[in-house]
Amino acid sequence: MSAGSVLVVMSCMGEACAEPAWPSRPRSGRVDCGGGAPLLIRSPLRAGSTMTATELSAVDEAIRDCAALYGVSPAIHPEDHIYNFVIQHPSFTTDAARVKYYFRDGAHSARTLCHIVGQHLPGRARMDLLEFACGYGCVSRHLVKMDRFDMDCCDIHEQAMDFLRDRIGARPVLSSPAPEALELPRSYDVAFALSFFSHMPRQSWGRWLARLSRAVRPGGILIFTTQGMPSRMHFGYPDIPESGFWFQPTSEQIDLSTAEYGQTIVMPSFVKAEIAAIPGLELLDLDEGYWWGHQDLYVVRRL
């Protein structure tokens, strides 16, 4: 999951961190909200922030409250790209509201994944899950609490993997710059890549699709999102080439080359062709604008 995704603010800007009202689509999956040892709370600040000790304390309190509400770790890494994107976003009136959105949206994405898996793999009590491009655990901290998943988390940032293991309780797998070099410890019933293909350039897009599809067992599914037609509004409505692939070499992740990680918009025709080019894949579902109101959802089965 990338911080570069355009923020679509949910109704979580009040002072209370209330239980979210989930969208009309039904959710599935039981969440185990058991406790655990207290974890170090980190409160990264907005760039240029001059928060007082009282204001900082309020942010820490918001982190504690939301983590307790969802039964997840309150730890936030200072380099968390998603958190730092949210904490700088002008749509919120307070830092506490930004914190609440971070936890709420992560929980929402985890529940949404559960719903999709329940639709396409019904009747399975427990499944092996790969969360690919997981970052610093915005969604992982919620998924790791769900009984239905035995999960591996994978990302290119080594310190993110250390953090997920030590502070979130997840099982990390370090990714690689080249898809062909990615080594995974096993195959999976479900591979999930949220807002990863939204940033891949043309030269690696299809290669990553092929590699992640190979991580899935026969009968399993690959779930991923892309920036498609609904996302164009966030980039000034660019003209999309006839190929159906548009790439802008810009990124908030300064440690990654913009030649390898930028902003990508793809048309469904492009994605369908890429899926068809890989033997043994079947497109099960395409829902334009499903995630955050603008990212397209794809569900692909490995035959």
C-alpha positions in Angstrom: 0.0 0.0 0.0 1.3 3.4 -1.0 1.1 6.8 0.5 0.9 8.2 -3.0 -2.7 7.1 -3.2 -5.1 10.1 -3.2 -6.7 10.4 0.2 -10.5 10.1 0.2 -11.6 11.2 3.7 -14.1 9.1 5.4 -16.4 10.4 8.1 -13.9 10.2 10.9 -13.0 13.8 11.5 -14.9 14.3 14.8 -13.3 14.3 18.1 -14.4 10.9 19.2 -12.8 7.8 17.6 -16.1 6.0 17.2 -16.5 2.6 15.5 -16.7 3.2 11.8 -19.9 2.7 9.9 -18.9 0.3 7.1 -20.0 0.8 3.6 -23.1 -1.0 2.4 -21.2 -4.0 1.0 -21.3 -6.7 3.6 -18.1 -7.6 5.4 -16.9 -11.0 6.6 -14.3 -12.5 8.8 -14.0 -12.5 12.6 -11.5 -10.2 14.3 -9.7 -11.4 17.3 -9.1 -8.3 19.5 -7.1 -9.9 22.2 -4.6 -7.9 24.2 -0.9 -7.9 24.3 2.1 -6.3 25.9 2.2 -2.5 25.7 4.0 -1.3 22.6 6.1 1.9 22.2 3.9 4.7 20.8 5.6 6.8 18.1 4.0 10.2 17.1 5.6 11.3 13.8 4.7 15.0 13.2 3.8 17.0 10.1 6.7 18.7 8.3 7.3 22.0 10.0 5.0 21.2 12.9 5.5 23.3 16.1 3.3 21.2 18.3 3.4 21.9 22.0 3.8 19.2 24.6 0.0 19.3 25.2 -0.8 18.9 21.5 1.7 16.0 21.3 0.1 14.4 24.2 -3.3 14.7 22.5 -2.0 12.9 19.4 -0.5 10.1 21.6 -3.9 9.8 23.3 -5.7 9.6 20.0 -3.2 6.8 18.9 -3.9 4.9 22.1 -7.6 5.3 21.9 -7.9 4.2 18.2 -5.5 1.3 18.7 -7.5 0.1 21.7 -10.8 0.5 19.8 -9.5 -1.8 17.0 -7.5 -4.1 19.2 -4.2 -3.4 17.3 -0.7 -2.2 18.1 -0.4 1.6 18.7 3.1 1.6 17.3 3.7 3.9 14.3 7.1 4.0 12.7 8.6 7.5 12.0 9.1 6.5 8.3 5.6 5.2 7.8 4.8 6.6 4.4 1.0 6.3 4.8 1.0 8.0 8.2 3.2 10.8 7.0 1.0 11.3 4.0 -2.1 11.5 6.2 -0.5 13.7 8.8 0.3 16.3 6.2 -3.0 16.2 4.4 -5.0 19.5 4.5 -8.4 17.9 4.6 -8.2 17.5 8.4 -8.6 20.2 11.1 -6.5 18.5 13.8 -3.7 16.1 14.2 -5.9 13.9 16.3 -8.4 13.6 13.4 -5.5 12.6 11.1 -4.5 9.8 13.5 -8.1 8.6 13.6 -8.3 8.4 9.8 -5.0 6.4 9.7 -6.4 3.7 12.0 -9.9 3.8 10.5 -8.9 3.4 6.9 -6.5 0.6 7.7 -9.3 -1.3 9.4 -11.6 -0.5 6.5 -9.2 -2.0 4.0 -8.7 -5.1 6.1 -12.5 -5.7 6.4 -12.9 -5.0 2.6 -10.3 -7.7 1.9 -12.1 -10.1 4.1 -15.3 -9.5 2.2 -13.7 -10.0 -1.2 -12.0 -13.2 0.0 -15.3 -14.5 1.4 -17.0 -13.9 -1.9 -14.4 -15.7 -4.0 -13.2 -18.4 -1.6 -16.3 -19.2 0.4 -16.3 -21.8 3.2 -12.6 -21.7 4.0 -11.9 -21.3 7.7 -8.3 -20.3 7.5 -6.1 -19.3 4.5 -2.5 -18.4 3.8 -2.2 -14.7 2.9 0.5 -12.7 1.3 0.2 -8.9 1.9 2.5 -7.5 -0.7 3.9 -3.9 -0.6 2.5 -3.7 3.0 4.6 -0.7 4.0 4.8 0.0 7.7 1.6 -1.8 8.7 -1.4 0.5 8.2 -3.4 -2.5 7.1 -1.2 -5.2 8.4 -1.9 -4.3 12.0 -5.5 -5.1 11.4 -5.0 -8.2 9.2 -2.7 -9.8 11.7 -5.5 -9.9 14.3 -7.9 -11.8 12.0 -8.2 -15.5 12.7 -8.9 -16.5 9.1 -5.5 -15.5 7.8 -2.0 -17.0 8.3 -0.2 -14.0 6.9 3.2 -13.1 5.5 3.9 -9.4 5.0 6.3 -8.3 2.2 7.8 -4.9 1.4 11.0 -3.4 -0.2 11.9 -1.5 3.0 14.0 -3.5 5.3 13.3 -1.3 8.3 9.6 -1.8 7.7 10.0 -5.5 7.9 11.9 -5.2 11.2 9.2 -2.9 12.5 6.4 -5.3 11.5 8.1 -8.2 13.2 9.1 -6.4 16.4 6.2 -4.0 16.9 3.2 -5.3 15.0 3.7 -9.1 15.4 3.7 -9.9 11.7 5.8 -12.4 9.8 8.0 -10.3 7.4 9.4 -11.2 4.0 11.8 -8.7 2.4 11.0 -7.9 -1.2 13.4 -7.2 -4.0 13.7 -4.5 -6.7 13.3 -7.0 -9.5 10.2 -9.3 -9.5 12.3 -12.2 -10.8 14.5 -12.0 -7.7 11.7 -12.1 -5.2 12.0 -15.1 -2.9 8.9 -16.2 -1.0 8.9 -18.9 1.7 5.7 -20.6 0.4 2.7 -20.3 -1.9 -0.6 -18.7 -0.8 -4.3 -19.0 -1.1 -4.5 -15.2 -1.4 -2.0 -12.6 -2.5 -3.1 -9.0 -1.9 -1.4 -5.9 -3.4 -3.2 -2.7 -2.4 -2.1 0.3 -4.5 1.1 -1.3 -5.6 0.4 -1.5 -9.4 -0.7 2.1 -9.1 3.0 3.0 -9.0 4.8 0.5 -11.3 6.3 1.7 -14.6 5.6 -0.1 -17.8 8.9 -2.1 -17.8 8.0 -3.9 -14.6 4.2 -3.8 -14.4 3.5 -7.1 -16.2 6.5 -8.8 -14.7 5.2 -8.1 -11.2 1.8 -9.4 -12.2 3.4 -12.6 -13.4 5.5 -13.0 -10.2 2.6 -12.4 -7.8 0.3 -14.7 -9.7 2.9 -17.4 -9.4 2.9 -16.9 -5.6 -0.7 -18.1 -5.6 -1.6 -21.8 -5.4 -3.9 -23.3 -8.0 -7.4 -22.3 -7.1 -6.2 -19.3 -5.1 -6.7 -15.6 -5.9 -4.6 -12.5 -6.5 -6.4 -9.3 -5.4 -4.9 -6.0 -6.5 -5.9 -2.4 -7.2 -4.9 0.1 -9.9 -5.5 3.7 -10.7 -7.9 3.8 -13.6 -10.3 6.2 -15.2 -11.8 7.4 -11.9 -8.3 8.3 -10.7 -7.7 10.7 -13.6 -9.4 13.6 -11.7 -6.6 13.6 -9.2 -3.9 14.1 -11.8 -5.5 16.9 -13.9 -7.3 14.5 -16.3 -4.3 13.5 -18.4 -4.8 12.0 -21.8 -4.2 8.3 -21.6 -2.1 6.8 -24.5 -3.8 4.2 -26.8 -1.8 1.6 -25.0 -3.9 2.2 -22.0 -0.9 3.0 -19.8 0.1 6.4 -18.3 3.1 6.9 -16.1 4.3 10.0 -14.2 7.8 9.7 -12.6 6.9 11.4 -9.3 6.9 9.9 -5.9 6.7 10.8 -2.2 9.0 7.9 -1.4 12.4 9.7 -1.8 14.3 6.5 -1.2 12.9 4.9 -4.4 13.9 5.9 -7.9 11.0 7.6 -9.8 12.0 5.5 -12.8 11.0 2.5 -10.8 8.2 3.9 -8.7 5.9 6.8 -9.7 2.2 7.4 -10.5 0.5 5.0 -12.9 -2.9 5.0 -14.5 -4.0 2.0 -16.5 -7.1 1.3 -18.4 -9.0 -2.0 -17.9 -8.2 -3.0 -21.5 -4.5 -2.9 -20.6 -4.9 -4.9 -17.4 -7.1 -7.5 -19.1 -4.5 -8.0 -21.9 -1.7 -8.4 -19.3 -3.8 -11.0 -17.4 -4.5 -12.8 -20.7 -0.8 -12.9 -21.5 -0.1 -15.0 -18.5 -1.0 -18.7 -18.9 -3.3 -20.1 -16.2 -5.0 -17.0 -15.0 -8.7 -16.1 -15.0 -10.2 -12.7 -14.3 -13.0 -13.2 -11.8 -13.9 -9.6 -10.9 -13.3 -6.0 -12.1 -14.9 -3.2 -10.2 -13.9 0.3 -11.3 -13.5 2.9 -8.5 -14.1 0.2 -5.8 -11.3 1.2 -3.4 -11.3 4.7 -1.9 -13.8 5.6 -4.6 -11.2 5.8 -7.4 -9.0 2.7 -7.5 -10.1 -0.2 -9.6 -10.3 -3.6 -8.0 -9.2 -6.8 -9.8 -9.6 -10.4 -8.6 -7.7 -13.0 -10.5 -7.8 -16.8 -10.0 -4.9 -19.1 -10.7 -6.2 -22.2 -12.5 
